[in-house]
Amino acid sequence: PMARSYVARELVLLGGHPGWRIRDGKAVVTDNGNWILDVRGLKIVDPVGLESSINQIAGVVTNGLFARRGADVALLAAPGGVRTLKR
């Protein structure tokens, strides 16, 4: 929580528009007490580089790009039900 403003300013420098994740009118907090920032407007030209840059911001625990390791399974909602795609 104490790094939220700093992290948000650094994300703005990367071209993003960060904001607290809000649910039911309250900021979302993880089970470890960390605050979640959602970032809009980032141009992801180099996903691996951007993931590294975000992870190197002091105060960032992790991010949701997952560019260094692709997914093993994808669950797709379709009119006929959920389809599972495996690597």
C-alpha positions in Angstrom: 0.0 0.0 0.0 2.7 2.5 0.8 4.2 2.2 -2.8 0.8 2.6 -4.6 1.3 6.2 -5.6 4.9 5.6 -6.7 4.0 2.5 -8.7 1.1 4.4 -10.3 3.4 7.3 -11.4 5.9 4.8 -12.9 3.1 3.1 -14.8 2.0 6.5 -16.2 5.6 7.0 -17.4 5.3 3.6 -19.3 2.2 5.1 -21.0 -0.5 3.5 -18.9 -3.5 4.9 -17.0 -3.5 3.0 -13.6 -6.5 2.9 -11.2 -7.5 1.0 -8.2 -9.4 -2.2 -8.9 -12.8 -1.5 -7.4 -15.5 -4.1 -6.5 -18.7 -3.4 -4.7 -17.6 0.2 -4.1 -14.3 -0.8 -2.4 -10.7 -1.1 -3.4 -9.7 -4.7 -3.9 -7.1 -6.0 -1.5 -5.3 -9.3 -1.8 -5.1 -11.8 1.1 -1.6 -10.5 1.8 -2.9 -6.9 2.1 -1.6 -5.8 -1.3 -3.6 -3.3 -3.4 -4.4 -4.1 -7.1 -4.0 -1.6 -9.8 -5.6 -2.1 -13.2 -3.8 -0.4 -16.0 -5.4 0.7 -19.2 -4.0 2.3 -22.4 -0.6 0.5 -22.4 0.7 -0.2 -25.9 2.2 -3.7 -25.6 4.7 -3.8 -28.5 7.3 -5.8 -26.5 5.4 -8.0 -24.0 8.5 -9.6 -22.4 10.2 -6.2 -22.1 7.1 -4.5 -20.6 6.7 -7.4 -18.1 10.3 -7.0 -17.0 10.0 -3.2 -16.8 6.8 -3.4 -14.6 8.3 -6.1 -12.4 11.3 -3.9 -11.7 9.2 -1.1 -10.3 9.8 -1.0 -6.5 6.5 -2.0 -4.9 5.2 -4.3 -7.7 4.7 -7.8 -6.4 3.7 -9.2 -9.8 1.7 -8.3 -12.9 -0.7 -10.1 -15.2 1.1 -10.1 -18.5 2.6 -13.6 -18.2 4.6 -13.0 -21.4 7.6 -15.1 -20.3 5.6 -18.2 -19.9 2.7 -19.0 -22.2 -0.5 -20.7 -21.1 -0.7 -24.5 -21.0 -4.5 -24.6 -21.0 -7.2 -22.2 -22.4 -10.8 -22.3 -21.3 -13.2 -20.8 -23.9 -16.8 -20.1 -23.2 -19.0 -20.9 -26.2 -22.7 -21.2 -26.8 -22.5 -25.0 -26.5 -20.5 -24.9 -23.3 -16.9 -24.5 -22.2 -14.1 -25.8 -24.6 -10.7 -26.7 -23.2 -7.7 -26.2 -25.4 -4.4 -27.7 -24.3 -0.9 -27.0 -25.6 
